[in-house]
Amino acid sequence: MAEEKKAKPSGAWTTVKPFVNGGASGMLATCVIQPIDMIKVRIQLGQGSAASVTKTMLKNEGFGAFYKGLSAGLLRQATYTTARLGSFKMLTAKASEANEGKPLPLYQKALCGLTAGAIGACVGSPADLALIRMQADATLPLAQRRNYTNAFHALSRIVADEGVLALWKGCGPTMVRAMALNMGMLASYDQSAEYFRDSLNFGETSTVVGASAVSGFFASACSLPFDYVKTQIQKMQPDAQGRYPYTGSLDCAMKTLKSGGPLKFYTGFPVYCVRIAPHVMMTWIFLNQIQKLEKKVGL
């Protein structure tokens, strides 16, 4: 009887499991990474270097400022990471079936990563918008501050003030960035994990940590230009005449290129890399631990 109970996890749980695991690992990683993410947003908004932003925030706003927008960050992981990691696992499983169980070539993993990124971005865009606005709020003049108290307050205010479709403001650049990031992150993780495990005979921990570091770097390099444009679009405010500084993401990209050159898109790259890589590493490590725990309890 006990044997039967242990063998039961199938059907609905098997389908839902990669999504639950993905969301949980992303949320745990976010709790650790949130302060670095906050500094990254302030640097992109032109408030100085990492050291000066940290010093100013501690002096003027206190330690709690580093966790402003945590509720939105967690909501984003519960939507975006749940959707992208769950989708990626399902897509690669289907592709592997079609490939008769052989390891997938890199281009197939990249396509699965692109698709998973697009799905995740569609689902996670409202929470992402709330997170950016909450983090950028303290940088605005007092009269322009939105003073959201938490993610759900932000979402309800956006719907009330700007309409439901405003929740997907900047969804285009968000989706493009997510596709670039997930292509870099997911495909390179799977590929390097295979290489470390099969060619270099690394142990489990070394494989997870090494592959995570590789995937963190590629995720950063592929996605920062799109992240920069997305941040500019999401935080823009109309001027006195009601005109926005950019008409869309392409306009923002062209104006940025004209005023600052290609390297402008890589503003804050070291901090972005320091933020993305550990988040990626911790997401994979937490995911690995969650899967181990589930095996132990027979889930």
N, C-alpha and C positions, 0 to 999 in steps of 0.2 A: 504493500500500500504506500509506504514511504517512498519506495523506488518510483512508483507511478507518479506520485506528487512531484518528485524531483525532475522527472523527464517531461513534465507538462509544458514549460515555457515554449509556446509556439504560437502560430497564428498571429493574433493582434499584437502581442508583445514583441515577437520577432520583427514585425514591420516597424513598430514604434521605437524599439530599443535604440537604433542608431541616432534617432532624432533626440531622444531623452538624454542619451550619453553626451551627444554633441553640445546641447544646451547647457547641461550641468557643468561640463568641463570648461566651457567658455565663460560662464558666470563666475566660477571659482577663480579663473585666471584674471578676470576683470577686477575682482576685489583687490588683487595684489598690484595691478598695473594702473589703476585709475589716476594716482598722482602724476605719473609720467605722461599720461594722456592729456591731463589738464595743462601741464607745462607746454606740451607740443602745440596745443591749440593756441595758447597765448603767444608763443613764438611766431606762429603763422599769422597772427593778427598784428604782428609788428611791435611787440612789447619788449624786445631785446633778446639777449642770450639766455640759455638755460639757467645759468647761475644768477643773473640779475632778476629774471622772472621769479625764481624760487625765493630769493631774498625779499623782493617787493611783496610777494603774496604772503609770506610769513609775517612781515612787518605790518602790512595794511589790513590783511583779512584773517590772519590766524591759520592754524593747521587745518581746520575744517574746510577751508577753501579748496584744498587739494581733492576733497571728496565731493565737491559740488557736482551735481549731475550723476551721482552714483546710481540712483534709482533708474535714471534713463539709460545708463550704461548697462545695468543688469537686464532691463527690459529689452534693450537692443540685442544682448546675447541670447536671451530667452526666445527671441524671434529670429534674428539673423543667423546666429551660429547654429541654432537648432535646425533651421531650414537648410543651411549650406552643407554642414557636416553630414546630416542625415541624407540629403540628396546625393552627395558625393559617394557615400557608402553604397547607396542603392544603385546609382548609375554604374559604379565600377563593378559591383556584383553582377549586374546584368551584362555588362561588356565582357566580363571574365567568363560568364556562362557561354556567351556567343563565341568566345575565343577558346572554348573547350578547356577552361581551367588554366591555360598558359598565362604567364605574366603579361600584363598589358604593355604595349609599346608606349613610349613617352607621349606621342602626339594624342593617343586615345585618353591618357590620363589628363593631359592638358585640356582636351575638349570637355571631359567630365567636370574638371575644375571650373572652366568658363561657365558651363551650364549651371552648376551648383551655385556659383557666385551670383548669377543673374536671379536665380530663384530666391536666394537668401536676401538679396538687396531689395527685391519687391516686397517681401514680407517685413523686413527690418527697417525700411525707409522712414516711417513715422517716428519710431523710437530714436533713430539716428538724428533726425531733425531736432527733436526735443533735446537730445544730448548736446548737440552743437550750440543751440541757443542758450541752454542753461550755463554752459561753460564760458560762452562769450559775453554773457549778460553783465558781468562786473567790469568789463572793459568799455562799456557804453556810457555816455553822459547820463546823469541821474534821470533827466526827463525822458530819455529813450529806453530806460531799463524795463524789462517785461516782468521781473520779480516772480518768476515761476517758483512754487514751493517744492514741487516734485514732478516726476515724469508724467503722471496722470493729470495733474493740474495743467502742465504745459500742453498736453494733447487736447484737453477739453477747451482751453483758451484759444488754441490755434483754430480748432473747428468753429468755435463761437465767433471769433474775430475775422477769420479769413476763409472759412468754408472747409468742407471735408477734403476737397482735392488739394488744399494747401499742405496736407500731411505728406503728400508726395512731391513737395517743392524740392527741386534739385535731385529728383529720382533718377533722371537721365545720367548725370555725372556720377551719382552714387552707384548706379548699376554698372557703369563702365569701369569705375574704380574697383568695385567688388569682383568683376570678372577678371580684371588684370591681377588683383591681389590673390584671388583663389586659384587662378591658373598657376601663378608663381608658387604659392604656398602648398597647395594640395598635390600637384603633380611632382614638384621637386621633393616633397617629403616622401612620397611613395617610392620614387625612383632612387633617392639616396638611401632610404631604409633598406631597400632590396640590395643595393651595392654594399653597404656596410655589413649587412647580415650575411649575404651569400659570397661576396668576393673577399671581404676583409675579415670575415669570421668574428665580428664584434658580438659582444654579449647583448642582452636585451636592453639594459640601461644605457650603455654606450651608443647603441643603435638609435634609441629614442632621442637621446640628447643631441647626438651628432646630426641626425636627419632633421631635427627641429631647428637647429642653428642654421643649417643650409636653407631650409624652407623659409625661415624668418628673414634671411637676407634677400632671397629672391622675391618674397612677398613685398618687402619694403621698396626695392629697386623698381619693381614693375608698377607699383600703385601710387607712389608719392606724388607724381605730377597730377594724377586724377584727384587725389585727396586734396591737394592744394586748391584746385579749381572748385571742387565740391564745397570746401569750407568757405571760400569767397562768395559763392552763390548763396549758400544757406544763411550766412550771417549778414548779407547786404540789406541796407535800409534805404527807403526812398528819400530823396532830397526835398527841399521846400516846395518844389513844383510837382512832387509825386513821381519823379523819374528815378529809376533804379540805375546804379552805375554800369550794370551789364545787362544785355538783353537775353543772354543765355550762356551756356557753358563754353560754346565755341567763341563767342564774343569775348568772354573772360580770358580764355586761353590766348587769343590773338593780342588783346590789350596787354596781357602779362608778358608775352613774348616780345612785344614792341618796346615796353618800358623797361624790362629787366633782363631780357635775353633768356635762353633755355635754362640756365642755372637757377633762375628765379623760382622755377617749379620745384627745385630741390632745396628750397629754404627749410632749414630745420632738419635736414636729412639725418645727421648723427643722432639727434633726439628721437626722430621718427623711427629710425632703425633700432635704437635702444628700447623704444616702446613696443614696436611690432614684434621684434625677434623674441623677447622674453614672453610676450603674450602668446605667441605661436608655440614656443617651447612648453610653457606651462599648460596650455590647452591640450597639447599632445600627451604630456606627462600625466595630467589629471585624467585624461581619457583612458590612457593605458592602465592607471590605477583603478578606475571605475570598472573597466572590463575585467580586470583581475578579481576584484571584489565580487562581481556578478558571477564569475565562474565558480568562486569559492562557495557562494550561497546557492548555486544551482539555478541562476536566472538566465 
